Amino acid sequence: HQLWILDCCFSGFAHRFRGHTLMCSPSIYIMSAGRRGDAVVENDKGGCFTTHLINQWKDNKTITSIFNDVRQQVIKHAAQIPILSKVHAHRRQPAEGEFIV
């Protein structure tokens, strides 16, 4: 299983990524700081998305709940919209479940 976390400009393009050997995992989630055309906000301490992600990263929380909290905070402070998606590659059996930290 893989979780990709991308805090870079135009990171939303990763949600369209297909066909590479990295895509052979049973489940892949991609969390990006913005959409395809978004430039993301950074300051001297780092990216806005990463800052809020670190603040929300708690034990026994699912990635989805962490992401939802991060998304709300980022939208309040920056002109970018984070995205979380599950990659549906060509697999015989889809994986179920959720990442828990």
TAWOKA-V622479 format. One record per helix or strand of 2 or more residues. SS is the DSSP state (alpha for helix, beta for strand). FROM is the first residue (numbers start at 1). LEN is the number of residues. If there is no record, write none. Layout:
ss=SS from=FROM len=LEN
ss=SS from=FROM len=LEN
//
This chain:
ss=beta from=2 len=5
ss=alpha from=11 len=6
ss=alpha from=21 len=4
ss=beta from=28 len=5
ss=beta from=42 len=2
ss=beta from=46 len=2
ss=alpha from=48 len=9
ss=alpha from=63 len=15
ss=beta from=83 len=5
//
